[in-house]
Every structure is written in C-alpha cells, then in structure tokens.
Amino acid sequence: MWIPASFGGDPAAGRPHTFLELLSLSFNNLSATGLGDIVPLTPPARVLVMLEQFAGVAYIAVVVSRLVGMTIVRYRGKGTS
C-alpha cells in the first residue's frame, strides 16, 4: 500500500495482491522455504524481504538455543540430587 507495484510475479498482473497472497509470501520468508510465486521488485521491498528472512532464521535459532538450555538445566538438576 505504501509503495505500489513493489511485488510482482503474479499471473494476474495489474491487480493489487490480496492479504492472503502477501501473508503466504511472509510465511515463506519466515520459514526460509523460498519466495514462492510473489517476488520483490523494488529495493525497499527487497530490504523488507531480507529483514524478514533474517528474523525468521534468528527466531528459530533463539527457540532451539532455549530448548537446548532447558534440557541442560534439567539434566544437571537430576544429576545433583
């Protein structure tokens, strides 16, 4: 909405992308599975997609490290009693 025609690749060119189409693009970026059917065309859109991909990978890293930390704490707690 801020910068029209920032994303392309849709077969029905000329119409704005729906919320569901952009949500699908967002999910693909956050899960690091690829861009899918919609691609960023302008530099601000590319920066947004890169930041979202980084946030998705960082989120997974934080979740995995938290789970590993909880496992280590639980293991150490059982060994001392």
PDB file with SEQRES, HELIX, SHEET and CRYST1 records, atoms N, CA, C and O in Angstrom:
SEQRES   1 A   81  MET TRP ILE PRO ALA SER PHE GLY GLY ASP PRO ALA ALA          
SEQRES   2 A   81  GLY ARG PRO HIS THR PHE LEU GLU LEU LEU SER LEU SER          
SEQRES   3 A   81  PHE ASN ASN LEU SER ALA THR GLY LEU GLY ASP ILE VAL          
SEQRES   4 A   81  PRO LEU THR PRO PRO ALA ARG VAL LEU VAL MET LEU GLU          
SEQRES   5 A   81  GLN PHE ALA GLY VAL ALA TYR ILE ALA VAL VAL VAL SER          
SEQRES   6 A   81  ARG LEU VAL GLY MET THR ILE VAL ARG TYR ARG GLY LYS          
SEQRES   7 A   81  GLY THR SER                                                  
HELIX    1 AA1 PHE A   19  LEU A   30  1                                  12    
HELIX    2 AA2 PRO A   43  THR A   80  1                                  38    
SHEET    1 AA1 2 PHE A   7  GLY A   8  0                                        
SHEET    2 AA1 2 VAL A  39  PRO A  40 -1                                        
CRYST1    1.000    1.000    1.000  90.00  90.00  90.00 P 1           1          
ATOM      1  N   MET A   1       0.825  -1.195   0.000  1.00  0.00           N  
ATOM      2  CA  MET A   1       0.000   0.000   0.000  1.00  0.00           C  
ATOM      3  C   MET A   1       0.870   1.259   0.000  1.00  0.00           C  
ATOM      4  O   MET A   1       0.508   2.268  -0.606  1.00  0.00           O  
ATOM      5  N   TRP A   2       2.021   1.195   0.685  1.00  0.00           N  
ATOM      6  CA  TRP A   2       2.884   2.380   0.736  1.00  0.00           C  
ATOM      7  C   TRP A   2       3.580   2.627  -0.590  1.00  0.00           C  
ATOM      8  O   TRP A   2       3.642   3.761  -1.066  1.00  0.00           O  
ATOM      9  N   ILE A   3       4.100   1.572  -1.180  1.00  0.00           N  
ATOM     10  CA  ILE A   3       4.791   1.696  -2.461  1.00  0.00           C  
ATOM     11  C   ILE A   3       4.160   0.693  -3.421  1.00  0.00           C  
ATOM     12  O   ILE A   3       4.534  -0.480  -3.423  1.00  0.00           O  
ATOM     13  N   PRO A   4       3.213   1.139  -4.231  1.00  0.00           N  
ATOM     14  CA  PRO A   4       2.526   0.212  -5.148  1.00  0.00           C  
ATOM     15  C   PRO A   4       3.500  -0.437  -6.129  1.00  0.00           C  
ATOM     16  O   PRO A   4       4.530   0.145  -6.467  1.00  0.00           O  
ATOM     17  N   ALA A   5       3.175  -1.617  -6.574  1.00  0.00           N  
ATOM     18  CA  ALA A   5       3.950  -2.396  -7.547  1.00  0.00           C  
ATOM     19  C   ALA A   5       5.317  -2.801  -6.994  1.00  0.00           C  
ATOM     20  O   ALA A   5       6.268  -2.958  -7.760  1.00  0.00           O  
ATOM     21  N   SER A   6       5.426  -2.972  -5.666  1.00  0.00           N  
ATOM     22  CA  SER A   6       6.685  -3.410  -5.067  1.00  0.00           C  
ATOM     23  C   SER A   6       6.894  -4.905  -5.221  1.00  0.00           C  
ATOM     24  O   SER A   6       8.030  -5.378  -5.201  1.00  0.00           O  
ATOM     25  N   PHE A   7       5.826  -5.644  -5.374  1.00  0.00           N  
ATOM     26  CA  PHE A   7       5.912  -7.093  -5.503  1.00  0.00           C  
ATOM     27  C   PHE A   7       5.288  -7.510  -6.822  1.00  0.00           C  
ATOM     28  O   PHE A   7       4.282  -6.947  -7.252  1.00  0.00           O  
ATOM     29  N   GLY A   8       5.891  -8.496  -7.454  1.00  0.00           N  
ATOM     30  CA  GLY A   8       5.388  -8.965  -8.745  1.00  0.00           C  
ATOM     31  C   GLY A   8       5.484 -10.471  -8.830  1.00  0.00           C  
ATOM     32  O   GLY A   8       5.730 -11.160  -7.840  1.00  0.00           O  
ATOM     33  N   GLY A   9       5.283 -10.966 -10.049  1.00  0.00           N  
ATOM     34  CA  GLY A   9       5.375 -12.389 -10.286  1.00  0.00           C  
ATOM     35  C   GLY A   9       4.034 -13.082 -10.295  1.00  0.00           C  
ATOM     36  O   GLY A   9       3.968 -14.288 -10.530  1.00  0.00           O  
ATOM     37  N   ASP A  10       2.977 -12.362 -10.049  1.00  0.00           N  
ATOM     38  CA  ASP A  10       1.641 -12.957 -10.043  1.00  0.00           C  
ATOM     39  C   ASP A  10       1.120 -13.014 -11.475  1.00  0.00           C  
ATOM     40  O   ASP A  10       1.289 -12.053 -12.226  1.00  0.00           O  
ATOM     41  N   PRO A  11       0.490 -14.121 -11.869  1.00  0.00           N  
ATOM     42  CA  PRO A  11      -0.029 -14.200 -13.237  1.00  0.00           C  
ATOM     43  C   PRO A  11      -1.087 -13.149 -13.554  1.00  0.00           C  
ATOM     44  O   PRO A  11      -1.214 -12.735 -14.706  1.00  0.00           O  
ATOM     45  N   ALA A  12      -1.843 -12.712 -12.558  1.00  0.00           N  
ATOM     46  CA  ALA A  12      -2.882 -11.696 -12.794  1.00  0.00           C  
ATOM     47  C   ALA A  12      -2.274 -10.314 -12.558  1.00  0.00           C  
ATOM     48  O   ALA A  12      -2.656  -9.607 -11.626  1.00  0.00           O  
ATOM     49  N   ALA A  13      -1.333  -9.944 -13.409  1.00  0.00           N  
ATOM     50  CA  ALA A  13      -0.645  -8.653 -13.250  1.00  0.00           C  
ATOM     51  C   ALA A  13      -1.628  -7.503 -13.414  1.00  0.00           C  
ATOM     52  O   ALA A  13      -2.605  -7.595 -14.158  1.00  0.00           O  
ATOM     53  N   GLY A  14      -1.351  -6.441 -12.714  1.00  0.00           N  
ATOM     54  CA  GLY A  14      -2.194  -5.262 -12.809  1.00  0.00           C  
ATOM     55  C   GLY A  14      -3.145  -5.098 -11.643  1.00  0.00           C  
ATOM     56  O   GLY A  14      -3.638  -3.995 -11.405  1.00  0.00           O  
ATOM     57  N   ARG A  15      -3.413  -6.160 -10.913  1.00  0.00           N  
ATOM     58  CA  ARG A  15      -4.292  -6.029  -9.756  1.00  0.00           C  
ATOM     59  C   ARG A  15      -3.441  -6.071  -8.487  1.00  0.00           C  
ATOM     60  O   ARG A  15      -2.391  -6.713  -8.477  1.00  0.00           O  
ATOM     61  N   PRO A  16      -3.866  -5.411  -7.434  1.00  0.00           N  
ATOM     62  CA  PRO A  16      -3.095  -5.468  -6.186  1.00  0.00           C  
ATOM     63  C   PRO A  16      -3.150  -6.859  -5.567  1.00  0.00           C  
ATOM     64  O   PRO A  16      -4.126  -7.591  -5.727  1.00  0.00           O  
ATOM     65  N   HIS A  17      -2.089  -7.203  -4.862  1.00  0.00           N  
ATOM     66  CA  HIS A  17      -2.045  -8.504  -4.193  1.00  0.00           C  
ATOM     67  C   HIS A  17      -2.996  -8.501  -3.002  1.00  0.00           C  
ATOM     68  O   HIS A  17      -3.154  -7.490  -2.318  1.00  0.00           O  
ATOM     69  N   THR A  18      -3.618  -9.636  -2.771  1.00  0.00           N  
ATOM     70  CA  THR A  18      -4.528  -9.758  -1.641  1.00  0.00           C  
ATOM     71  C   THR A  18      -3.734  -9.984  -0.357  1.00  0.00           C  
ATOM     72  O   THR A  18      -2.542 -10.290  -0.390  1.00  0.00           O  
ATOM     73  N   PHE A  19      -4.411  -9.830   0.758  1.00  0.00           N  
ATOM     74  CA  PHE A  19      -3.772 -10.051   2.054  1.00  0.00           C  
ATOM     75  C   PHE A  19      -3.261 -11.480   2.167  1.00  0.00           C  
ATOM     76  O   PHE A  19      -2.167 -11.711   2.682  1.00  0.00           O  
ATOM     77  N   LEU A  20      -4.039 -12.432   1.693  1.00  0.00           N  
ATOM     78  CA  LEU A  20      -3.648 -13.836   1.772  1.00  0.00           C  
ATOM     79  C   LEU A  20      -2.399 -14.119   0.936  1.00  0.00           C  
ATOM     80  O   LEU A  20      -1.542 -14.893   1.361  1.00  0.00           O  
ATOM     81  N   GLU A  21      -2.283 -13.514  -0.225  1.00  0.00           N  
ATOM     82  CA  GLU A  21      -1.088 -13.698  -1.056  1.00  0.00           C  
ATOM     83  C   GLU A  21       0.155 -13.146  -0.352  1.00  0.00           C  
ATOM     84  O   GLU A  21       1.207 -13.786  -0.349  1.00  0.00           O  
ATOM     85  N   LEU A  22       0.032 -11.971   0.237  1.00  0.00           N  
ATOM     86  CA  LEU A  22       1.166 -11.385   0.938  1.00  0.00           C  
ATOM     87  C   LEU A  22       1.472 -12.124   2.231  1.00  0.00           C  
ATOM     88  O   LEU A  22       2.633 -12.200   2.634  1.00  0.00           O  
ATOM     89  N   LEU A  23       0.458 -12.670   2.887  1.00  0.00           N  
ATOM     90  CA  LEU A  23       0.683 -13.495   4.070  1.00  0.00           C  
ATOM     91  C   LEU A  23       1.433 -14.767   3.692  1.00  0.00           C  
ATOM     92  O   LEU A  23       2.297 -15.222   4.440  1.00  0.00           O  
ATOM     93  N   SER A  24       1.116 -15.331   2.557  1.00  0.00           N  
ATOM     94  CA  SER A  24       1.831 -16.508   2.064  1.00  0.00           C  
ATOM     95  C   SER A  24       3.292 -16.166   1.798  1.00  0.00           C  
ATOM     96  O   SER A  24       4.178 -16.944   2.152  1.00  0.00           O  
ATOM     97  N   LEU A  25       3.557 -15.026   1.187  1.00  0.00           N  
ATOM     98  CA  LEU A  25       4.932 -14.579   0.966  1.00  0.00           C  
ATOM     99  C   LEU A  25       5.660 -14.419   2.291  1.00  0.00           C  
ATOM    100  O   LEU A  25       6.817 -14.821   2.418  1.00  0.00           O  
ATOM    101  N   SER A  26       4.995 -13.837   3.273  1.00  0.00           N  
ATOM    102  CA  SER A  26       5.589 -13.643   4.582  1.00  0.00           C  
ATOM    103  C   SER A  26       5.914 -14.972   5.249  1.00  0.00           C  
ATOM    104  O   SER A  26       6.996 -15.130   5.815  1.00  0.00           O  
ATOM    105  N   PHE A  27       5.002 -15.920   5.191  1.00  0.00           N  
ATOM    106  CA  PHE A  27       5.236 -17.240   5.782  1.00  0.00           C  
ATOM    107  C   PHE A  27       6.401 -17.941   5.104  1.00  0.00           C  
ATOM    108  O   PHE A  27       7.232 -18.554   5.774  1.00  0.00           O  
ATOM    109  N   ASN A  28       6.469 -17.856   3.784  1.00  0.00           N  
ATOM    110  CA  ASN A  28       7.582 -18.473   3.055  1.00  0.00           C  
ATOM    111  C   ASN A  28       8.914 -17.859   3.462  1.00  0.00           C  
ATOM    112  O   ASN A  28       9.912 -18.569   3.581  1.00  0.00           O  
ATOM    113  N   ASN A  29       8.938 -16.558   3.674  1.00  0.00           N  
ATOM    114  CA  ASN A  29      10.183 -15.897   4.069  1.00  0.00           C  
ATOM    115  C   ASN A  29      10.577 -16.243   5.492  1.00  0.00           C  
ATOM    116  O   ASN A  29      11.746 -16.524   5.760  1.00  0.00           O  
ATOM    117  N   LEU A  30       9.616 -16.228   6.411  1.00  0.00           N  
ATOM    118  CA  LEU A  30       9.935 -16.514   7.806  1.00  0.00           C  
ATOM    119  C   LEU A  30      10.371 -17.958   8.007  1.00  0.00           C  
ATOM    120  O   LEU A  30      11.190 -18.238   8.883  1.00  0.00           O  
ATOM    121  N   SER A  31       9.844 -18.869   7.220  1.00  0.00           N  
ATOM    122  CA  SER A  31      10.220 -20.271   7.360  1.00  0.00           C  
ATOM    123  C   SER A  31      11.427 -20.629   6.493  1.00  0.00           C  
ATOM    124  O   SER A  31      11.875 -21.776   6.500  1.00  0.00           O  
ATOM    125  N   ALA A  32      11.948 -19.669   5.757  1.00  0.00           N  
ATOM    126  CA  ALA A  32      13.133 -19.846   4.909  1.00  0.00           C  
ATOM    127  C   ALA A  32      12.938 -20.934   3.863  1.00  0.00           C  
ATOM    128  O   ALA A  32      13.875 -21.667   3.547  1.00  0.00           O  
ATOM    129  N   THR A  33      11.738 -21.043   3.329  1.00  0.00           N  
ATOM    130  CA  THR A  33      11.479 -22.036   2.293  1.00  0.00           C  
ATOM    131  C   THR A  33      11.542 -21.442   0.896  1.00  0.00           C  
ATOM    132  O   THR A  33      11.394 -22.175  -0.081  1.00  0.00           O  
ATOM    133  N   GLY A  34      11.755 -20.153   0.772  1.00  0.00           N  
ATOM    134  CA  GLY A  34      11.876 -19.532  -0.539  1.00  0.00           C  
ATOM    135  C   GLY A  34      10.821 -18.465  -0.753  1.00  0.00           C  
ATOM    136  O   GLY A  34       9.970 -18.229   0.105  1.00  0.00           O  
ATOM    137  N   LEU A  35      10.890 -17.832  -1.898  1.00  0.00           N  
ATOM    138  CA  LEU A  35       9.987 -16.721  -2.174  1.00  0.00           C  
ATOM    139  C   LEU A  35       8.620 -17.163  -2.677  1.00  0.00           C  
ATOM    140  O   LEU A  35       7.628 -16.486  -2.408  1.00  0.00           O  
ATOM    141  N   GLY A  36       8.536 -18.252  -3.382  1.00  0.00           N  
ATOM    142  CA  GLY A  36       7.250 -18.680  -3.898  1.00  0.00           C  
ATOM    143  C   GLY A  36       6.882 -17.954  -5.180  1.00  0.00           C  
ATOM    144  O   GLY A  36       7.751 -17.681  -6.009  1.00  0.00           O  
ATOM    145  N   ASP A  37       5.611 -17.641  -5.352  1.00  0.00           N  
ATOM    146  CA  ASP A  37       5.131 -17.033  -6.584  1.00  0.00           C  
ATOM    147  C   ASP A  37       5.335 -15.522  -6.625  1.00  0.00           C  
ATOM    148  O   ASP A  37       5.431 -14.946  -7.709  1.00  0.00           O  
ATOM    149  N   ILE A  38       5.401 -14.888  -5.497  1.00  0.00           N  
ATOM    150  CA  ILE A  38       5.499 -13.429  -5.440  1.00  0.00           C  
ATOM    151  C   ILE A  38       6.946 -13.057  -5.127  1.00  0.00           C  
ATOM    152  O   ILE A  38       7.550 -13.608  -4.207  1.00  0.00           O  
ATOM    153  N   VAL A  39       7.494 -12.124  -5.892  1.00  0.00           N  
ATOM    154  CA  VAL A  39       8.883 -11.706  -5.706  1.00  0.00           C  
ATOM    155  C   VAL A  39       8.943 -10.198  -5.496  1.00  0.00           C  
ATOM    156  O   VAL A  39       8.126  -9.467  -6.055  1.00  0.00           O  
ATOM    157  N   PRO A  40       9.910  -9.713  -4.689  1.00  0.00           N  
ATOM    158  CA  PRO A  40      10.070  -8.271  -4.510  1.00  0.00           C  
ATOM    159  C   PRO A  40      10.700  -7.651  -5.757  1.00  0.00           C  
ATOM    160  O   PRO A  40      11.641  -8.204  -6.326  1.00  0.00           O  
ATOM    161  N   LEU A  41      10.177  -6.510  -6.170  1.00  0.00           N  
ATOM    162  CA  LEU A  41      10.678  -5.857  -7.374  1.00  0.00           C  
ATOM    163  C   LEU A  41      11.475  -4.595  -7.084  1.00  0.00           C  
ATOM    164  O   LEU A  41      12.419  -4.288  -7.812  1.00  0.00           O  
ATOM    165  N   THR A  42      11.124  -3.863  -6.049  1.00  0.00           N  
ATOM    166  CA  THR A  42      11.791  -2.605  -5.747  1.00  0.00           C  
ATOM    167  C   THR A  42      12.807  -2.797  -4.620  1.00  0.00           C  
ATOM    168  O   THR A  42      12.689  -3.740  -3.837  1.00  0.00           O  
ATOM    169  N   PRO A  43      13.798  -1.917  -4.531  1.00  0.00           N  
ATOM    170  CA  PRO A  43      14.786  -2.035  -3.449  1.00  0.00           C  
ATOM    171  C   PRO A  43      14.177  -2.025  -2.045  1.00  0.00           C  
ATOM    172  O   PRO A  43      14.602  -2.838  -1.225  1.00  0.00           O  
ATOM    173  N   PRO A  44      13.208  -1.160  -1.707  1.00  0.00           N  
ATOM    174  CA  PRO A  44      12.628  -1.238  -0.358  1.00  0.00           C  
ATOM    175  C   PRO A  44      11.938  -2.576  -0.086  1.00  0.00           C  
ATOM    176  O   PRO A  44      11.997  -3.081   1.035  1.00  0.00           O  
ATOM    177  N   ALA A  45      11.292  -3.149  -1.083  1.00  0.00           N  
ATOM    178  CA  ALA A  45      10.643  -4.449  -0.908  1.00  0.00           C  
ATOM    179  C   ALA A  45      11.680  -5.541  -0.703  1.00  0.00           C  
ATOM    180  O   ALA A  45      11.464  -6.460   0.088  1.00  0.00           O  
ATOM    181  N   ARG A  46      12.799  -5.452  -1.406  1.00  0.00           N  
ATOM    182  CA  ARG A  46      13.866  -6.447  -1.231  1.00  0.00           C  
ATOM    183  C   ARG A  46      14.474  -6.357   0.166  1.00  0.00           C  
ATOM    184  O   ARG A  46      14.770  -7.378   0.788  1.00  0.00           O  
ATOM    185  N   VAL A  47      14.657  -5.137   0.652  1.00  0.00           N  
ATOM    186  CA  VAL A  47      15.182  -4.964   2.008  1.00  0.00           C  
ATOM    187  C   VAL A  47      14.207  -5.548   3.025  1.00  0.00           C  
ATOM    188  O   VAL A  47      14.625  -6.224   3.965  1.00  0.00           O  
ATOM    189  N   LEU A  48      12.927  -5.297   2.848  1.00  0.00           N  
ATOM    190  CA  LEU A  48      11.917  -5.842   3.751  1.00  0.00           C  
ATOM    191  C   LEU A  48      11.955  -7.367   3.756  1.00  0.00           C  
ATOM    192  O   LEU A  48      11.876  -7.982   4.819  1.00  0.00           O  
ATOM    193  N   VAL A  49      12.073  -7.978   2.592  1.00  0.00           N  
ATOM    194  CA  VAL A  49      12.121  -9.437   2.491  1.00  0.00           C  
ATOM    195  C   VAL A  49      13.392  -9.966   3.157  1.00  0.00           C  
ATOM    196  O   VAL A  49      13.341 -10.984   3.848  1.00  0.00           O  
ATOM    197  N   MET A  50      14.528  -9.296   2.964  1.00  0.00           N  
ATOM    198  CA  MET A  50      15.772  -9.741   3.599  1.00  0.00           C  
ATOM    199  C   MET A  50      15.677  -9.651   5.117  1.00  0.00           C  
ATOM    200  O   MET A  50      16.126 -10.562   5.813  1.00  0.00           O  
ATOM    201  N   LEU A  51      15.105  -8.578   5.639  1.00  0.00           N  
ATOM    202  CA  LEU A  51      14.951  -8.441   7.087  1.00  0.00           C  
ATOM    203  C   LEU A  51      14.023  -9.514   7.642  1.00  0.00           C  
ATOM    204  O   LEU A  51      14.259 -10.050   8.724  1.00  0.00           O  
ATOM    205  N   GLU A  52      12.970  -9.821   6.897  1.00  0.00           N  
ATOM    206  CA  GLU A  52      12.039 -10.842   7.356  1.00  0.00           C  
ATOM    207  C   GLU A  52      12.687 -12.224   7.340  1.00  0.00           C  
ATOM    208  O   GLU A  52      12.451 -13.026   8.244  1.00  0.00           O  
ATOM    209  N   GLN A  53      13.495 -12.509   6.330  1.00  0.00           N  
ATOM    210  CA  GLN A  53      14.200 -13.787   6.294  1.00  0.00           C  
ATOM    211  C   GLN A  53      15.178 -13.891   7.456  1.00  0.00           C  
ATOM    212  O   GLN A  53      15.276 -14.942   8.089  1.00  0.00           O  
ATOM    213  N   PHE A  54      15.893 -12.823   7.740  1.00  0.00           N  
ATOM    214  CA  PHE A  54      16.829 -12.820   8.874  1.00  0.00           C  
ATOM    215  C   PHE A  54      16.074 -13.022  10.188  1.00  0.00           C  
ATOM    216  O   PHE A  54      16.522 -13.777  11.052  1.00  0.00           O  
ATOM    217  N   ALA A  55      14.943 -12.357  10.339  1.00  0.00           N  
ATOM    218  CA  ALA A  55      14.153 -12.502  11.568  1.00  0.00           C  
ATOM    219  C   ALA A  55      13.652 -13.940  11.726  1.00  0.00           C  
ATOM    220  O   ALA A  55      13.622 -14.456  12.844  1.00  0.00           O  
ATOM    221  N   GLY A  56      13.266 -14.585  10.646  1.00  0.00           N  
ATOM    222  CA  GLY A  56      12.801 -15.961  10.716  1.00  0.00           C  
ATOM    223  C   GLY A  56      13.905 -16.915  11.134  1.00  0.00           C  
ATOM    224  O   GLY A  56      13.680 -17.794  11.966  1.00  0.00           O  
ATOM    225  N   VAL A  57      15.085 -16.755  10.572  1.00  0.00           N  
ATOM    226  CA  VAL A  57      16.209 -17.617  10.932  1.00  0.00           C  
ATOM    227  C   VAL A  57      16.643 -17.337  12.365  1.00  0.00           C  
ATOM    228  O   VAL A  57      16.944 -18.272  13.107  1.00  0.00           O  
ATOM    229  N   ALA A  58      16.681 -16.067  12.770  1.00  0.00           N  
ATOM    230  CA  ALA A  58      17.072 -15.713  14.138  1.00  0.00           C  
ATOM    231  C   ALA A  58      16.067 -16.266  15.147  1.00  0.00           C  
ATOM    232  O   ALA A  58      16.462 -16.730  16.216  1.00  0.00           O  
ATOM    233  N   TYR A  59      14.796 -16.223  14.825  1.00  0.00           N  
ATOM    234  CA  TYR A  59      13.774 -16.746  15.725  1.00  0.00           C  
ATOM    235  C   TYR A  59      13.964 -18.241  15.951  1.00  0.00           C  
ATOM    236  O   TYR A  59      13.883 -18.715  17.084  1.00  0.00           O  
ATOM    237  N   ILE A  60      14.217 -18.978  14.881  1.00  0.00           N  
ATOM    238  CA  ILE A  60      14.454 -20.417  15.010  1.00  0.00           C  
ATOM    239  C   ILE A  60      15.702 -20.672  15.855  1.00  0.00           C  
ATOM    240  O   ILE A  60      15.708 -21.587  16.678  1.00  0.00           O  
ATOM    241  N   ALA A  61      16.747 -19.884  15.667  1.00  0.00           N  
ATOM    242  CA  ALA A  61      17.972 -20.050  16.453  1.00  0.00           C  
ATOM    243  C   ALA A  61      17.708 -19.803  17.935  1.00  0.00           C  
ATOM    244  O   ALA A  61      18.228 -20.525  18.786  1.00  0.00           O  
ATOM    245  N   VAL A  62      16.908 -18.793  18.246  1.00  0.00           N  
ATOM    246  CA  VAL A  62      16.588 -18.498  19.643  1.00  0.00           C  
ATOM    247  C   VAL A  62      15.765 -19.626  20.258  1.00  0.00           C  
ATOM    248  O   VAL A  62      16.027 -20.031  21.390  1.00  0.00           O  
ATOM    249  N   VAL A  63      14.791 -20.129  19.540  1.00  0.00           N  
ATOM    250  CA  VAL A  63      13.944 -21.207  20.062  1.00  0.00           C  
ATOM    251  C   VAL A  63      14.774 -22.468  20.305  1.00  0.00           C  
ATOM    252  O   VAL A  63      14.638 -23.103  21.351  1.00  0.00           O  
ATOM    253  N   VAL A  64      15.622 -22.833  19.359  1.00  0.00           N  
ATOM    254  CA  VAL A  64      16.445 -24.033  19.518  1.00  0.00           C  
ATOM    255  C   VAL A  64      17.421 -23.861  20.675  1.00  0.00           C  
ATOM    256  O   VAL A  64      17.597 -24.788  21.466  1.00  0.00           O  
ATOM    257  N   SER A  65      18.061 -22.696  20.794  1.00  0.00           N  
ATOM    258  CA  SER A  65      19.002 -22.498  21.899  1.00  0.00           C  
ATOM    259  C   SER A  65      18.288 -22.510  23.240  1.00  0.00           C  
ATOM    260  O   SER A  65      18.845 -22.986  24.229  1.00  0.00           O  
ATOM    261  N   ARG A  66      17.082 -22.003  23.291  1.00  0.00           N  
ATOM    262  CA  ARG A  66      16.299 -22.043  24.539  1.00  0.00           C  
ATOM    263  C   ARG A  66      15.962 -23.488  24.915  1.00  0.00           C  
ATOM    264  O   ARG A  66      16.074 -23.865  26.081  1.00  0.00           O  
ATOM    265  N   LEU A  67      15.557 -24.283  23.953  1.00  0.00           N  
ATOM    266  CA  LEU A  67      15.253 -25.686  24.231  1.00  0.00           C  
ATOM    267  C   LEU A  67      16.493 -26.446  24.689  1.00  0.00           C  
ATOM    268  O   LEU A  67      16.411 -27.266  25.603  1.00  0.00           O  
ATOM    269  N   VAL A  68      17.629 -26.186  24.072  1.00  0.00           N  
ATOM    270  CA  VAL A  68      18.875 -26.837  24.483  1.00  0.00           C  
ATOM    271  C   VAL A  68      19.240 -26.403  25.901  1.00  0.00           C  
ATOM    272  O   VAL A  68      19.653 -27.228  26.716  1.00  0.00           O  
ATOM    273  N   GLY A  69      19.090 -25.110  26.200  1.00  0.00           N  
ATOM    274  CA  GLY A  69      19.383 -24.616  27.544  1.00  0.00           C  
ATOM    275  C   GLY A  69      18.490 -25.242  28.597  1.00  0.00           C  
ATOM    276  O   GLY A  69      18.960 -25.581  29.683  1.00  0.00           O  
ATOM    277  N   MET A  70      17.215 -25.400  28.297  1.00  0.00           N  
ATOM    278  CA  MET A  70      16.292 -26.026  29.244  1.00  0.00           C  
ATOM    279  C   MET A  70      16.651 -27.493  29.464  1.00  0.00           C  
ATOM    280  O   MET A  70      16.535 -28.002  30.579  1.00  0.00           O  
ATOM    281  N   THR A  71      17.083 -28.168  28.411  1.00  0.00           N  
ATOM    282  CA  THR A  71      17.478 -29.574  28.521  1.00  0.00           C  
ATOM    283  C   THR A  71      18.726 -29.713  29.389  1.00  0.00           C  
ATOM    284  O   THR A  71      18.806 -30.625  30.213  1.00  0.00           O  
ATOM    285  N   ILE A  72      19.686 -28.834  29.218  1.00  0.00           N  
ATOM    286  CA  ILE A  72      20.918 -28.887  30.018  1.00  0.00           C  
ATOM    287  C   ILE A  72      20.609 -28.632  31.485  1.00  0.00           C  
ATOM    288  O   ILE A  72      21.125 -29.332  32.357  1.00  0.00           O  
ATOM    289  N   VAL A  73      19.781 -27.646  31.765  1.00  0.00           N  
ATOM    290  CA  VAL A  73      19.426 -27.341  33.155  1.00  0.00           C  
ATOM    291  C   VAL A  73      18.700 -28.525  33.781  1.00  0.00           C  
ATOM    292  O   VAL A  73      18.979 -28.869  34.929  1.00  0.00           O  
ATOM    293  N   ARG A  74      17.792 -29.149  33.072  1.00  0.00           N  
ATOM    294  CA  ARG A  74      17.058 -30.304  33.592  1.00  0.00           C  
ATOM    295  C   ARG A  74      18.010 -31.468  33.851  1.00  0.00           C  
ATOM    296  O   ARG A  74      17.891 -32.145  34.872  1.00  0.00           O  
ATOM    297  N   TYR A  75      18.949 -31.707  32.943  1.00  0.00           N  
ATOM    298  CA  TYR A  75      19.903 -32.807  33.094  1.00  0.00           C  
ATOM    299  C   TYR A  75      20.800 -32.568  34.314  1.00  0.00           C  
ATOM    300  O   TYR A  75      21.036 -33.491  35.093  1.00  0.00           O  
ATOM    301  N   ARG A  76      21.299 -31.344  34.487  1.00  0.00           N  
ATOM    302  CA  ARG A  76      22.145 -31.035  35.635  1.00  0.00           C  
ATOM    303  C   ARG A  76      21.376 -31.129  36.944  1.00  0.00           C  
ATOM    304  O   ARG A  76      21.941 -31.526  37.963  1.00  0.00           O  
ATOM    305  N   GLY A  77      20.118 -30.778  36.934  1.00  0.00           N  
ATOM    306  CA  GLY A  77      19.301 -30.857  38.137  1.00  0.00           C  
ATOM    307  C   GLY A  77      19.082 -32.291  38.581  1.00  0.00           C  
ATOM    308  O   GLY A  77      19.026 -32.553  39.782  1.00  0.00           O  
ATOM    309  N   LYS A  78      18.957 -33.222  37.657  1.00  0.00           N  
ATOM    310  CA  LYS A  78      18.749 -34.621  38.011  1.00  0.00           C  
ATOM    311  C   LYS A  78      20.040 -35.282  38.510  1.00  0.00           C  
ATOM    312  O   LYS A  78      19.991 -36.193  39.336  1.00  0.00           O  
ATOM    313  N   GLY A  79      21.174 -34.831  38.016  1.00  0.00           N  
ATOM    314  CA  GLY A  79      22.429 -35.446  38.386  1.00  0.00           C  
ATOM    315  C   GLY A  79      22.916 -35.067  39.770  1.00  0.00           C  
ATOM    316  O   GLY A  79      23.714 -35.802  40.352  1.00  0.00           O  
ATOM    317  N   THR A  80      22.462 -33.935  40.327  1.00  0.00           N  
ATOM    318  CA  THR A  80      22.945 -33.474  41.627  1.00  0.00           C  
ATOM    319  C   THR A  80      22.110 -33.994  42.782  1.00  0.00           C  
ATOM    320  O   THR A  80      22.544 -33.874  43.928  1.00  0.00           O  
ATOM    321  N   SER A  81      20.951 -34.558  42.548  1.00  0.00           N  
ATOM    322  CA  SER A  81      20.117 -34.998  43.669  1.00  0.00           C  
ATOM    323  C   SER A  81      20.316 -36.401  44.085  1.00  0.00           C  
ATOM    324  O   SER A  81      19.662 -36.867  45.018  1.00  0.00           O  
TER     325      SER A  81                                                      
END                                                                             
